[in-house]
Structures are given as structure tokens and as C-alpha cells.
Amino acid sequence: MGLFKRKSQLQGLLDTVNDTLDPSSWRSVELPGSTKARKTGLIAASSIAGLTAASAGISSIRRRAEGAGRDS
């Protein structure tokens, strides 16, 4: 019965980011030219995007916890 095993918003966010950044779940991509350099750039760009999204999510959760949403 997994009905009562709910995750917090923060845990759900962290699981989503971890799943997104997990290289074992990525499909193999065929890139022409310098494949290694392009894959490295793709990984770096997606890592930055993931960290930015996680930071925004954590900030949003923190604002809600502090009650800032009631003032605006």
C-alpha cells in the first residue's frame, strides 16, 4: 500500500532533477564531427539548466514556507 507514502514537494523536485541528470537514462545521440566535445557541451548545458530549475523550485518552496505569498 504505497498510498500513504507521499513525498514532500522538495523530495519530489530533487527526485525529478536527479532523474533528469542521470546519464544512464539518456539515449545515445549520434552527433557528426567532434562527438565527444558536443556531448560534453550538451551535458554541461543540461546540468546548468537542471541546477537553475532546482534553485528556482527551492526558492519558491522557501517563499511559501515564509508566508511571502500572502503579502503579494
PQR file of N, CA, C, O and H, with PARSE charges and radii, in Angstrom:
ATOM      1  N   MET A   1       0.831  -1.182   0.000 -0.4000 1.5000
ATOM      2  CA  MET A   1       0.000   0.000   0.000 -0.0000 2.0000
ATOM      3  C   MET A   1       0.876   1.247   0.000  0.5500 1.7000
ATOM      4  O   MET A   1       1.247   1.738   1.066 -0.5500 1.4000
ATOM      5  N   GLY A   2       1.200   1.746  -1.136 -0.4000 1.5000
ATOM      6  CA  GLY A   2       2.010   2.944  -1.253 -0.0000 2.0000
ATOM      7  C   GLY A   2       1.179   4.213  -1.178  0.5500 1.7000
ATOM      8  O   GLY A   2       1.678   5.303  -1.458 -0.5500 1.4000
ATOM      9  H   GLY A   2       0.899   1.347  -2.002  0.4000 1.0000
ATOM     10  N   LEU A   3      -0.087   4.076  -0.803 -0.4000 1.5000
ATOM     11  CA  LEU A   3      -0.991   5.218  -0.783 -0.0000 2.0000
ATOM     12  C   LEU A   3      -0.564   6.281   0.223  0.5500 1.7000
ATOM     13  O   LEU A   3      -0.736   7.473  -0.029 -0.5500 1.4000
ATOM     14  H   LEU A   3      -0.493   3.191  -0.575  0.4000 1.0000
ATOM     15  N   PHE A   4      -0.011   5.865   1.355 -0.4000 1.5000
ATOM     16  CA  PHE A   4       0.338   6.801   2.406 -0.0000 2.0000
ATOM     17  C   PHE A   4       1.813   7.200   2.390  0.5500 1.7000
ATOM     18  O   PHE A   4       2.265   7.924   3.277 -0.5500 1.4000
ATOM     19  H   PHE A   4       0.128   4.897   1.560  0.4000 1.0000
ATOM     20  N   LYS A   5       2.550   6.745   1.412 -0.4000 1.5000
ATOM     21  CA  LYS A   5       3.976   7.072   1.311 -0.0000 2.0000
ATOM     22  C   LYS A   5       4.147   8.208   0.311  0.5500 1.7000
ATOM     23  O   LYS A   5       4.725   8.002  -0.756 -0.5500 1.4000
ATOM     24  H   LYS A   5       2.183   6.157   0.691  0.4000 1.0000
ATOM     25  N   ARG A   6       3.658   9.403   0.635 -0.4000 1.5000
ATOM     26  CA  ARG A   6       3.757  10.549  -0.253 -0.0000 2.0000
ATOM     27  C   ARG A   6       5.045  11.308   0.025  0.5500 1.7000
ATOM     28  O   ARG A   6       5.501  11.395   1.165 -0.5500 1.4000
ATOM     29  H   ARG A   6       3.189   9.570   1.502  0.4000 1.0000
ATOM     30  N   LYS A   7       5.612  11.845  -1.018 -0.4000 1.5000
ATOM     31  CA  LYS A   7       6.846  12.617  -0.895 -0.0000 2.0000
ATOM     32  C   LYS A   7       6.510  14.089  -0.697  0.5500 1.7000
ATOM     33  O   LYS A   7       5.474  14.577  -1.150 -0.5500 1.4000
ATOM     34  H   LYS A   7       5.242  11.774  -1.944  0.4000 1.0000
ATOM     35  N   SER A   8       7.404  14.777  -0.017 -0.4000 1.5000
ATOM     36  CA  SER A   8       7.248  16.229   0.109 -0.0000 2.0000
ATOM     37  C   SER A   8       7.522  16.867  -1.248  0.5500 1.7000
ATOM     38  O   SER A   8       8.078  16.227  -2.140 -0.5500 1.4000
ATOM     39  H   SER A   8       8.245  14.381   0.350  0.4000 1.0000
ATOM     40  N   GLN A   9       7.131  18.129  -1.399 -0.4000 1.5000
ATOM     41  CA  GLN A   9       7.388  18.832  -2.658 -0.0000 2.0000
ATOM     42  C   GLN A   9       8.874  18.908  -2.953  0.5500 1.7000
ATOM     43  O   GLN A   9       9.296  18.750  -4.099 -0.5500 1.4000
ATOM     44  H   GLN A   9       6.680  18.649  -0.674  0.4000 1.0000
ATOM     45  N   LEU A  10       9.664  19.149  -1.920 -0.4000 1.5000
ATOM     46  CA  LEU A  10      11.104  19.255  -2.111 -0.0000 2.0000
ATOM     47  C   LEU A  10      11.694  17.915  -2.541  0.5500 1.7000
ATOM     48  O   LEU A  10      12.543  17.873  -3.432 -0.5500 1.4000
ATOM     49  H   LEU A  10       9.321  19.277  -0.989  0.4000 1.0000
ATOM     50  N   GLN A  11      11.253  16.818  -1.918 -0.4000 1.5000
ATOM     51  CA  GLN A  11      11.770  15.498  -2.284 -0.0000 2.0000
ATOM     52  C   GLN A  11      11.376  15.153  -3.712  0.5500 1.7000
ATOM     53  O   GLN A  11      12.174  14.583  -4.456 -0.5500 1.4000
ATOM     54  H   GLN A  11      10.564  16.853  -1.194  0.4000 1.0000
ATOM     55  N   GLY A  12      10.150  15.494  -4.101 -0.4000 1.5000
ATOM     56  CA  GLY A  12       9.709  15.256  -5.477 -0.0000 2.0000
ATOM     57  C   GLY A  12      10.539  16.040  -6.475  0.5500 1.7000
ATOM     58  O   GLY A  12      10.904  15.522  -7.531 -0.5500 1.4000
ATOM     59  H   GLY A  12       9.502  15.957  -3.496  0.4000 1.0000
ATOM     60  N   LEU A  13      10.842  17.301  -6.140 -0.4000 1.5000
ATOM     61  CA  LEU A  13      11.671  18.136  -7.001 -0.0000 2.0000
ATOM     62  C   LEU A  13      13.077  17.551  -7.135  0.5500 1.7000
ATOM     63  O   LEU A  13      13.621  17.473  -8.236 -0.5500 1.4000
ATOM     64  H   LEU A  13      10.546  17.722  -5.282  0.4000 1.0000
ATOM     65  N   LEU A  14      13.656  17.144  -6.015 -0.4000 1.5000
ATOM     66  CA  LEU A  14      15.004  16.576  -6.051 -0.0000 2.0000
ATOM     67  C   LEU A  14      15.031  15.268  -6.844  0.5500 1.7000
ATOM     68  O   LEU A  14      15.990  15.017  -7.573 -0.5500 1.4000
ATOM     69  H   LEU A  14      13.214  17.208  -5.121  0.4000 1.0000
ATOM     70  N   ASP A  15      14.002  14.436  -6.716 -0.4000 1.5000
ATOM     71  CA  ASP A  15      13.939  13.197  -7.493 -0.0000 2.0000
ATOM     72  C   ASP A  15      13.858  13.488  -8.983  0.5500 1.7000
ATOM     73  O   ASP A  15      14.490  12.805  -9.788 -0.5500 1.4000
ATOM     74  H   ASP A  15      13.223  14.641  -6.124  0.4000 1.0000
ATOM     75  N   THR A  16      13.075  14.507  -9.352 -0.4000 1.5000
ATOM     76  CA  THR A  16      12.953  14.875 -10.756 -0.0000 2.0000
ATOM     77  C   THR A  16      14.288  15.353 -11.319  0.5500 1.7000
ATOM     78  O   THR A  16      14.680  14.958 -12.417 -0.5500 1.4000
ATOM     79  H   THR A  16      12.562  15.062  -8.697  0.4000 1.0000
ATOM     80  N   VAL A  17      14.981  16.196 -10.573 -0.4000 1.5000
ATOM     81  CA  VAL A  17      16.284  16.691 -11.024 -0.0000 2.0000
ATOM     82  C   VAL A  17      17.280  15.539 -11.134  0.5500 1.7000
ATOM     83  O   VAL A  17      18.020  15.455 -12.113 -0.5500 1.4000
ATOM     84  H   VAL A  17      14.663  16.518  -9.681  0.4000 1.0000
ATOM     85  N   ASN A  18      17.305  14.658 -10.147 -0.4000 1.5000
ATOM     86  CA  ASN A  18      18.228  13.525 -10.192 -0.0000 2.0000
ATOM     87  C   ASN A  18      17.933  12.614 -11.380  0.5500 1.7000
ATOM     88  O   ASN A  18      18.860  12.128 -12.029 -0.5500 1.4000
ATOM     89  H   ASN A  18      16.704  14.727  -9.351  0.4000 1.0000
ATOM     90  N   ASP A  19      16.657  12.377 -11.672 -0.4000 1.5000
ATOM     91  CA  ASP A  19      16.305  11.541 -12.816 -0.0000 2.0000
ATOM     92  C   ASP A  19      16.715  12.199 -14.128  0.5500 1.7000
ATOM     93  O   ASP A  19      17.153  11.525 -15.060 -0.5500 1.4000
ATOM     94  H   ASP A  19      15.904  12.771 -11.144  0.4000 1.0000
ATOM     95  N   THR A  20      16.569  13.514 -14.192 -0.4000 1.5000
ATOM     96  CA  THR A  20      16.925  14.246 -15.401 -0.0000 2.0000
ATOM     97  C   THR A  20      18.436  14.223 -15.640  0.5500 1.7000
ATOM     98  O   THR A  20      18.891  14.105 -16.778 -0.5500 1.4000
ATOM     99  H   THR A  20      16.214  14.062 -13.435  0.4000 1.0000
ATOM    100  N   LEU A  21      19.200  14.337 -14.568 -0.4000 1.5000
ATOM    101  CA  LEU A  21      20.650  14.400 -14.702 -0.0000 2.0000
ATOM    102  C   LEU A  21      21.327  13.039 -14.692  0.5500 1.7000
ATOM    103  O   LEU A  21      22.552  12.968 -14.786 -0.5500 1.4000
ATOM    104  H   LEU A  21      18.831  14.433 -13.644  0.4000 1.0000
ATOM    105  N   ASP A  22      20.561  11.953 -14.581 -0.4000 1.5000
ATOM    106  CA  ASP A  22      21.129  10.610 -14.532 -0.0000 2.0000
ATOM    107  C   ASP A  22      21.558  10.169 -15.934  0.5500 1.7000
ATOM    108  O   ASP A  22      20.698   9.930 -16.782 -0.5500 1.4000
ATOM    109  H   ASP A  22      19.566  12.011 -14.505  0.4000 1.0000
ATOM    110  N   PRO A  23      22.860  10.056 -16.198 -0.5600 1.5000
ATOM    111  CA  PRO A  23      23.328   9.709 -17.551  0.2800 2.0000
ATOM    112  C   PRO A  23      22.885   8.322 -18.016  0.5500 1.7000
ATOM    113  O   PRO A  23      22.807   8.087 -19.222 -0.5500 1.4000
ATOM    114  N   SER A  24      22.594   7.402 -17.106 -0.4000 1.5000
ATOM    115  CA  SER A  24      22.198   6.057 -17.514 -0.0000 2.0000
ATOM    116  C   SER A  24      20.824   6.049 -18.180  0.5500 1.7000
ATOM    117  O   SER A  24      20.487   5.097 -18.884 -0.5500 1.4000
ATOM    118  H   SER A  24      22.658   7.593 -16.126  0.4000 1.0000
ATOM    119  N   SER A  25      20.027   7.101 -17.968 -0.4000 1.5000
ATOM    120  CA  SER A  25      18.695   7.154 -18.571 -0.0000 2.0000
ATOM    121  C   SER A  25      18.699   7.878 -19.920  0.5500 1.7000
ATOM    122  O   SER A  25      17.665   7.917 -20.588 -0.5500 1.4000
ATOM    123  H   SER A  25      20.301   7.875 -17.397  0.4000 1.0000
ATOM    124  N   TRP A  26      19.817   8.444 -20.333 -0.4000 1.5000
ATOM    125  CA  TRP A  26      19.880   9.183 -21.585 -0.0000 2.0000
ATOM    126  C   TRP A  26      19.997   8.228 -22.752  0.5500 1.7000
ATOM    127  O   TRP A  26      20.621   7.172 -22.650 -0.5500 1.4000
ATOM    128  H   TRP A  26      20.657   8.412 -19.791  0.4000 1.0000
ATOM    129  N   ARG A  27      19.393   8.607 -23.853 -0.4000 1.5000
ATOM    130  CA  ARG A  27      19.533   7.827 -25.078 -0.0000 2.0000
ATOM    131  C   ARG A  27      20.838   8.209 -25.767  0.5500 1.7000
ATOM    132  O   ARG A  27      21.324   9.332 -25.635 -0.5500 1.4000
ATOM    133  H   ARG A  27      18.885   9.464 -23.936  0.4000 1.0000
ATOM    134  N   SER A  28      21.375   7.281 -26.481 -0.4000 1.5000
ATOM    135  CA  SER A  28      22.594   7.561 -27.239 -0.0000 2.0000
ATOM    136  C   SER A  28      22.259   8.503 -28.396  0.5500 1.7000
ATOM    137  O   SER A  28      21.298   8.279 -29.132 -0.5500 1.4000
ATOM    138  H   SER A  28      20.980   6.369 -26.588  0.4000 1.0000
ATOM    139  N   VAL A  29      23.049   9.539 -28.544 -0.4000 1.5000
ATOM    140  CA  VAL A  29      22.812  10.528 -29.596 -0.0000 2.0000
ATOM    141  C   VAL A  29      23.990  10.497 -30.557  0.5500 1.7000
ATOM    142  O   VAL A  29      25.146  10.585 -30.145 -0.5500 1.4000
ATOM    143  H   VAL A  29      23.829   9.721 -27.947  0.4000 1.0000
ATOM    144  N   GLU A  30      23.684  10.372 -31.833 -0.4000 1.5000
ATOM    145  CA  GLU A  30      24.731  10.389 -32.857 -0.0000 2.0000
ATOM    146  C   GLU A  30      24.938  11.827 -33.314  0.5500 1.7000
ATOM    147  O   GLU A  30      24.041  12.442 -33.892 -0.5500 1.4000
ATOM    148  H   GLU A  30      22.745  10.301 -32.168  0.4000 1.0000
ATOM    149  N   LEU A  31      26.117  12.350 -33.052 -0.4000 1.5000
ATOM    150  CA  LEU A  31      26.438  13.716 -33.452 -0.0000 2.0000
ATOM    151  C   LEU A  31      27.610  13.692 -34.428  0.5500 1.7000
ATOM    152  O   LEU A  31      28.618  13.033 -34.170 -0.5500 1.4000
ATOM    153  H   LEU A  31      26.846  11.851 -32.583  0.4000 1.0000
ATOM    154  N   PRO A  32      27.485  14.407 -35.549 -0.5600 1.5000
ATOM    155  CA  PRO A  32      28.594  14.440 -36.505  0.2800 2.0000
ATOM    156  C   PRO A  32      29.724  15.326 -36.004  0.5500 1.7000
ATOM    157  O   PRO A  32      29.526  16.171 -35.131 -0.5500 1.4000
ATOM    158  N   GLY A  33      30.896  15.126 -36.558 -0.4000 1.5000
ATOM    159  CA  GLY A  33      32.048  15.963 -36.187 -0.0000 2.0000
ATOM    160  C   GLY A  33      32.640  15.538 -34.862  0.5500 1.7000
ATOM    161  O   GLY A  33      32.777  14.347 -34.585 -0.5500 1.4000
ATOM    162  H   GLY A  33      31.057  14.439 -37.267  0.4000 1.0000
ATOM    163  N   SER A  34      32.984  16.502 -34.055 -0.4000 1.5000
ATOM    164  CA  SER A  34      33.601  16.243 -32.765 -0.0000 2.0000
ATOM    165  C   SER A  34      32.539  15.801 -31.759  0.5500 1.7000
ATOM    166  O   SER A  34      32.009  16.609 -30.996 -0.5500 1.4000
ATOM    167  H   SER A  34      32.872  17.470 -34.280  0.4000 1.0000
ATOM    168  N   THR A  35      32.245  14.516 -31.776 -0.4000 1.5000
ATOM    169  CA  THR A  35      31.164  13.967 -30.964 -0.0000 2.0000
ATOM    170  C   THR A  35      31.417  14.154 -29.472  0.5500 1.7000
ATOM    171  O   THR A  35      30.511  14.527 -28.726 -0.5500 1.4000
ATOM    172  H   THR A  35      32.676  13.860 -32.396  0.4000 1.0000
ATOM    173  N   LYS A  36      32.628  13.900 -29.049 -0.4000 1.5000
ATOM    174  CA  LYS A  36      32.929  13.995 -27.616 -0.0000 2.0000
ATOM    175  C   LYS A  36      32.748  15.427 -27.103  0.5500 1.7000
ATOM    176  O   LYS A  36      32.188  15.634 -26.026 -0.5500 1.4000
ATOM    177  H   LYS A  36      33.363  13.598 -29.655  0.4000 1.0000
ATOM    178  N   ALA A  37      33.215  16.402 -27.861 -0.4000 1.5000
ATOM    179  CA  ALA A  37      33.090  17.801 -27.448 -0.0000 2.0000
ATOM    180  C   ALA A  37      31.624  18.235 -27.420  0.5500 1.7000
ATOM    181  O   ALA A  37      31.209  18.962 -26.518 -0.5500 1.4000
ATOM    182  H   ALA A  37      33.669  16.234 -28.736  0.4000 1.0000
ATOM    183  N   ARG A  38      30.849  17.796 -28.396 -0.4000 1.5000
ATOM    184  CA  ARG A  38      29.429  18.172 -28.433 -0.0000 2.0000
ATOM    185  C   ARG A  38      28.662  17.513 -27.289  0.5500 1.7000
ATOM    186  O   ARG A  38      27.814  18.149 -26.663 -0.5500 1.4000
ATOM    187  H   ARG A  38      31.186  17.205 -29.129  0.4000 1.0000
ATOM    188  N   LYS A  39      28.951  16.262 -27.019 -0.4000 1.5000
ATOM    189  CA  LYS A  39      28.271  15.587 -25.908 -0.0000 2.0000
ATOM    190  C   LYS A  39      28.635  16.253 -24.584  0.5500 1.7000
ATOM    191  O   LYS A  39      27.781  16.418 -23.714 -0.5500 1.4000
ATOM    192  H   LYS A  39      29.640  15.746 -27.527  0.4000 1.0000
ATOM    193  N   THR A  40      29.889  16.630 -24.434 -0.4000 1.5000
ATOM    194  CA  THR A  40      30.324  17.310 -23.210 -0.0000 2.0000
ATOM    195  C   THR A  40      29.599  18.645 -23.057  0.5500 1.7000
ATOM    196  O   THR A  40      29.166  18.989 -21.957 -0.5500 1.4000
ATOM    197  H   THR A  40      30.584  16.496 -25.141  0.4000 1.0000
ATOM    198  N   GLY A  41      29.464  19.389 -24.131 -0.4000 1.5000
ATOM    199  CA  GLY A  41      28.734  20.656 -24.086 -0.0000 2.0000
ATOM    200  C   GLY A  41      27.263  20.459 -23.770  0.5500 1.7000
ATOM    201  O   GLY A  41      26.677  21.235 -23.015 -0.5500 1.4000
ATOM    202  H   GLY A  41      29.816  19.110 -25.024  0.4000 1.0000
ATOM    203  N   LEU A  42      26.660  19.420 -24.345 -0.4000 1.5000
ATOM    204  CA  LEU A  42      25.252  19.111 -24.078 -0.0000 2.0000
ATOM    205  C   LEU A  42      25.040  18.760 -22.616  0.5500 1.7000
ATOM    206  O   LEU A  42      24.074  19.208 -21.998 -0.5500 1.4000
ATOM    207  H   LEU A  42      27.135  18.790 -24.959  0.4000 1.0000
ATOM    208  N   ILE A  43      25.935  17.963 -22.066 -0.4000 1.5000
ATOM    209  CA  ILE A  43      25.837  17.578 -20.654 -0.0000 2.0000
ATOM    210  C   ILE A  43      26.001  18.807 -19.761  0.5500 1.7000
ATOM    211  O   ILE A  43      25.261  18.968 -18.790 -0.5500 1.4000
ATOM    212  H   ILE A  43      26.720  17.598 -22.568  0.4000 1.0000
ATOM    213  N   ALA A  44      26.959  19.671 -20.080 -0.4000 1.5000
ATOM    214  CA  ALA A  44      27.179  20.875 -19.275 -0.0000 2.0000
ATOM    215  C   ALA A  44      25.968  21.801 -19.326  0.5500 1.7000
ATOM    216  O   ALA A  44      25.548  22.333 -18.299 -0.5500 1.4000
ATOM    217  H   ALA A  44      27.560  19.540 -20.868  0.4000 1.0000
ATOM    218  N   ALA A  45      25.406  21.995 -20.518 -0.4000 1.5000
ATOM    219  CA  ALA A  45      24.241  22.880 -20.653 -0.0000 2.0000
ATOM    220  C   ALA A  45      23.034  22.322 -19.917  0.5500 1.7000
ATOM    221  O   ALA A  45      22.314  23.074 -19.260 -0.5500 1.4000
ATOM    222  H   ALA A  45      25.748  21.562 -21.353  0.4000 1.0000
ATOM    223  N   SER A  46      22.800  21.027 -20.013 -0.4000 1.5000
ATOM    224  CA  SER A  46      21.645  20.448 -19.331 -0.0000 2.0000
ATOM    225  C   SER A  46      21.852  20.441 -17.821  0.5500 1.7000
ATOM    226  O   SER A  46      20.886  20.559 -17.068 -0.5500 1.4000
ATOM    227  H   SER A  46      23.385  20.416 -20.547  0.4000 1.0000
ATOM    228  N   SER A  47      23.081  20.306 -17.373 -0.4000 1.5000
ATOM    229  CA  SER A  47      23.357  20.370 -15.933 -0.0000 2.0000
ATOM    230  C   SER A  47      23.062  21.763 -15.386  0.5500 1.7000
ATOM    231  O   SER A  47      22.471  21.903 -14.315 -0.5500 1.4000
ATOM    232  H   SER A  47      23.866  20.210 -17.985  0.4000 1.0000
ATOM    233  N   ILE A  48      23.471  22.781 -16.117 -0.4000 1.5000
ATOM    234  CA  ILE A  48      23.200  24.158 -15.694 -0.0000 2.0000
ATOM    235  C   ILE A  48      21.699  24.415 -15.667  0.5500 1.7000
ATOM    236  O   ILE A  48      21.194  25.049 -14.740 -0.5500 1.4000
ATOM    237  H   ILE A  48      23.952  22.667 -16.987  0.4000 1.0000
ATOM    238  N   ALA A  49      20.984  23.929 -16.677 -0.4000 1.5000
ATOM    239  CA  ALA A  49      19.531  24.110 -16.710 -0.0000 2.0000
ATOM    240  C   ALA A  49      18.871  23.398 -15.537  0.5500 1.7000
ATOM    241  O   ALA A  49      17.947  23.933 -14.923 -0.5500 1.4000
ATOM    242  H   ALA A  49      21.395  23.415 -17.430  0.4000 1.0000
ATOM    243  N   GLY A  50      19.335  22.205 -15.225 -0.4000 1.5000
ATOM    244  CA  GLY A  50      18.782  21.459 -14.094 -0.0000 2.0000
ATOM    245  C   GLY A  50      19.039  22.145 -12.765  0.5500 1.7000
ATOM    246  O   GLY A  50      18.154  22.213 -11.912 -0.5500 1.4000
ATOM    247  H   GLY A  50      20.085  21.770 -15.723  0.4000 1.0000
ATOM    248  N   LEU A  51      20.236  22.646 -12.591 -0.4000 1.5000
ATOM    249  CA  LEU A  51      20.563  23.349 -11.342 -0.0000 2.0000
ATOM    250  C   LEU A  51      19.771  24.639 -11.211  0.5500 1.7000
ATOM    251  O   LEU A  51      19.349  24.999 -10.112 -0.5500 1.4000
ATOM    252  H   LEU A  51      20.955  22.591 -13.284  0.4000 1.0000
ATOM    253  N   THR A  52      19.564  25.341 -12.325 -0.4000 1.5000
ATOM    254  CA  THR A  52      18.776  26.572 -12.294 -0.0000 2.0000
ATOM    255  C   THR A  52      17.332  26.269 -11.925  0.5500 1.7000
ATOM    256  O   THR A  52      16.737  26.982 -11.116 -0.5500 1.4000
ATOM    257  H   THR A  52      19.906  25.048 -13.218  0.4000 1.0000
ATOM    258  N   ALA A  53      16.764  25.224 -12.507 -0.4000 1.5000
ATOM    259  CA  ALA A  53      15.381  24.846 -12.201 -0.0000 2.0000
ATOM    260  C   ALA A  53      15.251  24.424 -10.740  0.5500 1.7000
ATOM    261  O   ALA A  53      14.278  24.779 -10.074 -0.5500 1.4000
ATOM    262  H   ALA A  53      17.247  24.646 -13.164  0.4000 1.0000
ATOM    263  N   ALA A  54      16.214  23.676 -10.247 -0.4000 1.5000
ATOM    264  CA  ALA A  54      16.176  23.247  -8.849 -0.0000 2.0000
ATOM    265  C   ALA A  54      16.265  24.440  -7.912  0.5500 1.7000
ATOM    266  O   ALA A  54      15.556  24.496  -6.907 -0.5500 1.4000
ATOM    267  H   ALA A  54      17.005  23.388 -10.787  0.4000 1.0000
ATOM    268  N   SER A  55      17.124  25.388  -8.232 -0.4000 1.5000
ATOM    269  CA  SER A  55      17.270  26.579  -7.406 -0.0000 2.0000
ATOM    270  C   SER A  55      15.971  27.385  -7.374  0.5500 1.7000
ATOM    271  O   SER A  55      15.558  27.867  -6.319 -0.5500 1.4000
ATOM    272  H   SER A  55      17.700  25.343  -9.048  0.4000 1.0000
ATOM    273  N   ALA A  56      15.336  27.526  -8.530 -0.4000 1.5000
ATOM    274  CA  ALA A  56      14.070  28.263  -8.593 -0.0000 2.0000
ATOM    275  C   ALA A  56      12.988  27.542  -7.796  0.5500 1.7000
ATOM    276  O   ALA A  56      12.190  28.181  -7.111 -0.5500 1.4000
ATOM    277  H   ALA A  56      15.672  27.135  -9.387  0.4000 1.0000
ATOM    278  N   GLY A  57      12.960  26.234  -7.883 -0.4000 1.5000
ATOM    279  CA  GLY A  57      11.976  25.463  -7.133 -0.0000 2.0000
ATOM    280  C   GLY A  57      12.175  25.568  -5.645  0.5500 1.7000
ATOM    281  O   GLY A  57      11.214  25.727  -4.893 -0.5500 1.4000
ATOM    282  H   GLY A  57      13.608  25.715  -8.440  0.4000 1.0000
ATOM    283  N   ILE A  58      13.412  25.480  -5.213 -0.4000 1.5000
ATOM    284  CA  ILE A  58      13.707  25.590  -3.782 -0.0000 2.0000
ATOM    285  C   ILE A  58      13.376  26.986  -3.277  0.5500 1.7000
ATOM    286  O   ILE A  58      12.841  27.129  -2.178 -0.5500 1.4000
ATOM    287  H   ILE A  58      14.193  25.350  -5.824  0.4000 1.0000
ATOM    288  N   SER A  59      13.683  28.019  -4.058 -0.4000 1.5000
ATOM    289  CA  SER A  59      13.349  29.387  -3.661 -0.0000 2.0000
ATOM    290  C   SER A  59      11.839  29.565  -3.532  0.5500 1.7000
ATOM    291  O   SER A  59      11.363  30.230  -2.612 -0.5500 1.4000
ATOM    292  H   SER A  59      14.118  27.902  -4.951  0.4000 1.0000
ATOM    293  N   SER A  60      11.090  28.969  -4.455 -0.4000 1.5000
ATOM    294  CA  SER A  60       9.634  29.055  -4.413 -0.0000 2.0000
ATOM    295  C   SER A  60       9.076  28.386  -3.161  0.5500 1.7000
ATOM    296  O   SER A  60       8.191  28.926  -2.498 -0.5500 1.4000
ATOM    297  H   SER A  60      11.476  28.428  -5.203  0.4000 1.0000
ATOM    298  N   ILE A  61       9.599  27.215  -2.848 -0.4000 1.5000
ATOM    299  CA  ILE A  61       9.160  26.499  -1.647 -0.0000 2.0000
ATOM    300  C   ILE A  61       9.512  27.295  -0.397  0.5500 1.7000
ATOM    301  O   ILE A  61       8.718  27.378   0.540 -0.5500 1.4000
ATOM    302  H   ILE A  61      10.318  26.776  -3.387  0.4000 1.0000
ATOM    303  N   ARG A  62      10.691  27.872  -0.389 -0.4000 1.5000
ATOM    304  CA  ARG A  62      11.123  28.664   0.769 -0.0000 2.0000
ATOM    305  C   ARG A  62      10.225  29.892   0.951  0.5500 1.7000
ATOM    306  O   ARG A  62       9.846  30.221   2.075 -0.5500 1.4000
ATOM    307  H   ARG A  62      11.336  27.806  -1.150  0.4000 1.0000
ATOM    308  N   ARG A  63       9.882  30.574  -0.159 -0.4000 1.5000
ATOM    309  CA  ARG A  63       8.992  31.749  -0.066 -0.0000 2.0000
ATOM    310  C   ARG A  63       7.625  31.363   0.479  0.5500 1.7000
ATOM    311  O   ARG A  63       7.049  32.079   1.298 -0.5500 1.4000
ATOM    312  H   ARG A  63      10.190  30.307  -1.072  0.4000 1.0000
ATOM    313  N   ARG A  64       7.105  30.221   0.016 -0.4000 1.5000
ATOM    314  CA  ARG A  64       5.811  29.777   0.520 -0.0000 2.0000
ATOM    315  C   ARG A  64       5.874  29.460   1.997  0.5500 1.7000
ATOM    316  O   ARG A  64       4.950  29.782   2.743 -0.5500 1.4000
ATOM    317  H   ARG A  64       7.573  29.640  -0.650  0.4000 1.0000
ATOM    318  N   ALA A  65       6.955  28.834   2.425 -0.4000 1.5000
ATOM    319  CA  ALA A  65       7.116  28.480   3.839 -0.0000 2.0000
ATOM    320  C   ALA A  65       7.225  29.718   4.722  0.5500 1.7000
ATOM    321  O   ALA A  65       6.778  29.705   5.869 -0.5500 1.4000
ATOM    322  H   ALA A  65       7.706  28.573   1.819  0.4000 1.0000
ATOM    323  N   GLU A  66       7.814  30.784   4.195 -0.4000 1.5000
ATOM    324  CA  GLU A  66       7.966  32.011   4.950 -0.0000 2.0000
ATOM    325  C   GLU A  66       6.708  32.869   4.925  0.5500 1.7000
ATOM    326  O   GLU A  66       6.627  33.860   5.652 -0.5500 1.4000
ATOM    327  H   GLU A  66       8.177  30.795   3.264  0.4000 1.0000
ATOM    328  N   GLY A  67       5.738  32.511   4.111 -0.4000 1.5000
ATOM    329  CA  GLY A  67       4.490  33.254   4.045 -0.0000 2.0000
ATOM    330  C   GLY A  67       4.532  34.484   3.171  0.5500 1.7000
ATOM    331  O   GLY A  67       3.689  35.370   3.314 -0.5500 1.4000
ATOM    332  H   GLY A  67       5.804  31.707   3.521  0.4000 1.0000
ATOM    333  N   ALA A  68       5.495  34.562   2.266 -0.4000 1.5000
ATOM    334  CA  ALA A  68       5.600  35.736   1.390 -0.0000 2.0000
ATOM    335  C   ALA A  68       4.462  35.782   0.390  0.5500 1.7000
ATOM    336  O   ALA A  68       4.144  36.857  -0.119 -0.5500 1.4000
ATOM    337  H   ALA A  68       6.180  33.843   2.149  0.4000 1.0000
ATOM    338  N   GLY A  69       3.841  34.653   0.094 -0.4000 1.5000
ATOM    339  CA  GLY A  69       2.756  34.613  -0.876 -0.0000 2.0000
ATOM    340  C   GLY A  69       1.530  35.364  -0.414  0.5500 1.7000
ATOM    341  O   GLY A  69       0.745  35.813  -1.249 -0.5500 1.4000
ATOM    342  H   GLY A  69       4.099  33.781   0.508  0.4000 1.0000
ATOM    343  N   ARG A  70       1.335  35.518   0.870 -0.4000 1.5000
ATOM    344  CA  ARG A  70       0.165  36.228   1.385 -0.0000 2.0000
ATOM    345  C   ARG A  70       0.273  37.745   1.203  0.5500 1.7000
ATOM    346  O   ARG A  70      -0.744  38.434   1.143 -0.5500 1.4000
ATOM    347  H   ARG A  70       1.973  35.153   1.549  0.4000 1.0000
ATOM    348  N   ASP A  71       1.488  38.260   1.117 -0.4000 1.5000
ATOM    349  CA  ASP A  71       1.702  39.712   1.014 -0.0000 2.0000
ATOM    350  C   ASP A  71       1.518  40.218  -0.410  0.5500 1.7000
ATOM    351  O   ASP A  71       1.222  41.395  -0.613 -0.5500 1.4000
ATOM    352  H   ASP A  71       2.315  37.700   1.166  0.4000 1.0000
ATOM    353  N   SER A  72       1.691  39.340  -1.403 -0.4000 1.5000
ATOM    354  CA  SER A  72       1.632  39.835  -2.776 -0.0000 2.0000
ATOM    355  C   SER A  72       0.281  39.672  -3.403  0.5500 1.7000
ATOM    356  O   SER A  72       0.088  40.046  -4.559 -0.5500 1.4000
ATOM    357  H   SER A  72       1.932  38.384  -1.238  0.4000 1.0000
TER
END
